[in-house]
Amino acid sequence: MKDYIEERAVSIANYIIDNNATVRQTAKAFGVSKSTVHKDVTDRLAQINPTLAAQARKVLDVNKSERHIRGGLATREKYLHKGHQD
């Protein structure tokens, strides 16, 4: 594996842990795709630093379990603001 990919995987994991970030937020911050973030954390990082991978995975699992709530809140906000545009 290329050095810069290993460094990116570690940086991504640290970003997720430090900021309690979602895959989308992380992808946007690093200028990569969601797929790349996911692959870095689940596959590549597991080979490099399994402990760090497990910590990042824990944050992502919590975010995944809560995403339906965030989606519902975003939709609620959208329609609350829509009524004020009349």
The 8 nearest C-alpha neighbors of each residue, nearest first, counted from 0:
[[1, 2, 4, 5, 43, 3, 47, 46],
 [0, 2, 4, 3, 5, 6, 7, 43],
 [1, 3, 5, 4, 6, 0, 7, 8],
 [2, 4, 6, 5, 1, 7, 8, 0],
 [5, 3, 7, 6, 2, 1, 8, 0],
 [4, 6, 8, 2, 3, 7, 9, 1],
 [5, 7, 3, 9, 4, 8, 10, 2],
 [8, 6, 10, 4, 5, 9, 11, 3],
 [7, 9, 39, 5, 11, 6, 10, 44],
 [8, 10, 12, 6, 11, 7, 13, 5],
 [11, 9, 7, 13, 12, 8, 6, 14],
 [10, 12, 14, 8, 9, 13, 7, 15],
 [11, 13, 15, 9, 55, 14, 10, 16],
 [12, 14, 16, 10, 15, 11, 17, 9],
 [13, 15, 11, 17, 12, 16, 18, 10],
 [16, 14, 20, 12, 19, 13, 18, 17],
 [15, 17, 13, 19, 14, 55, 18, 12],
 [18, 16, 14, 15, 19, 13, 20, 12],
 [19, 17, 20, 15, 16, 14, 13, 21],
 [18, 20, 16, 15, 17, 58, 21, 14],
 [21, 19, 15, 18, 24, 25, 22, 16],
 [20, 22, 24, 23, 25, 62, 59, 19],
 [21, 23, 25, 24, 33, 26, 36, 20],
 [24, 22, 26, 21, 25, 33, 27, 20],
 [25, 23, 21, 27, 26, 22, 20, 28],
 [24, 26, 28, 22, 27, 23, 21, 29],
 [25, 27, 31, 23, 29, 33, 32, 28],
 [26, 28, 30, 24, 25, 29, 23, 31],
 [29, 27, 25, 26, 30, 24, 31, 23],
 [30, 28, 26, 27, 31, 25, 11, 7],
 [29, 31, 27, 28, 26, 32, 25, 33],
 [32, 30, 26, 29, 35, 27, 33, 36],
 [33, 31, 35, 34, 26, 36, 30, 27],
 [32, 34, 36, 26, 35, 22, 23, 37],
 [35, 33, 37, 32, 36, 38, 31, 39],
 [34, 36, 38, 32, 37, 33, 39, 31],
 [37, 35, 33, 39, 34, 38, 26, 40],
 [36, 38, 34, 40, 35, 39, 41, 33],
 [39, 37, 35, 41, 42, 40, 36, 34],
 [40, 38, 43, 8, 36, 37, 44, 42],
 [41, 39, 44, 37, 38, 52, 42, 36],
 [40, 42, 38, 39, 37, 45, 44, 43],
 [43, 41, 38, 45, 44, 39, 40, 46],
 [44, 42, 39, 45, 46, 40, 41, 38],
 [43, 45, 47, 40, 46, 52, 48, 42],
 [44, 46, 49, 42, 52, 43, 48, 47],
 [47, 45, 44, 43, 48, 49, 42, 52],
 [46, 48, 44, 45, 49, 43, 5, 9],
 [47, 49, 51, 44, 50, 45, 46, 52],
 [50, 48, 45, 52, 51, 53, 46, 47],
 [51, 49, 53, 52, 48, 54, 45, 55],
 [50, 52, 54, 53, 48, 49, 55, 12],
 [53, 51, 49, 55, 50, 45, 54, 44],
 [52, 54, 56, 50, 51, 55, 49, 57],
 [55, 53, 51, 57, 56, 52, 50, 58],
 [54, 56, 52, 58, 12, 57, 53, 16],
 [55, 57, 53, 59, 54, 58, 52, 60],
 [56, 58, 60, 54, 55, 59, 53, 61],
 [59, 57, 61, 55, 56, 60, 62, 19],
 [60, 58, 62, 56, 61, 57, 63, 55],
 [59, 61, 63, 57, 62, 58, 56, 64],
 [62, 60, 64, 58, 63, 59, 65, 57],
 [63, 61, 59, 65, 60, 64, 66, 21],
 [62, 64, 60, 66, 61, 65, 59, 21],
 [63, 65, 61, 62, 66, 60, 67, 59],
 [66, 64, 62, 63, 68, 67, 61, 69],
 [67, 65, 69, 63, 68, 64, 62, 70],
 [66, 68, 70, 69, 65, 71, 64, 63],
 [67, 69, 71, 66, 70, 65, 72, 64],
 [70, 68, 66, 72, 71, 67, 73, 65],
 [71, 69, 67, 73, 68, 72, 66, 74],
 [70, 72, 68, 74, 69, 73, 75, 67],
 [71, 73, 75, 69, 74, 70, 76, 68],
 [74, 72, 70, 76, 75, 71, 69, 77],
 [73, 75, 77, 71, 72, 76, 70, 78],
 [74, 76, 72, 78, 73, 77, 79, 71],
 [77, 75, 79, 73, 74, 78, 72, 80],
 [76, 78, 74, 75, 80, 79, 73, 81],
 [77, 79, 81, 75, 80, 76, 74, 82],
 [78, 80, 76, 81, 77, 82, 75, 83],
 [81, 79, 78, 83, 82, 77, 76, 84],
 [80, 82, 78, 83, 79, 84, 77, 85],
 [83, 81, 80, 84, 79, 85, 78, 77],
 [82, 84, 80, 81, 85, 79, 78, 77],
 [83, 85, 81, 82, 80, 79, 78, 77],
 [84, 83, 82, 81, 80, 79, 78, 77]]
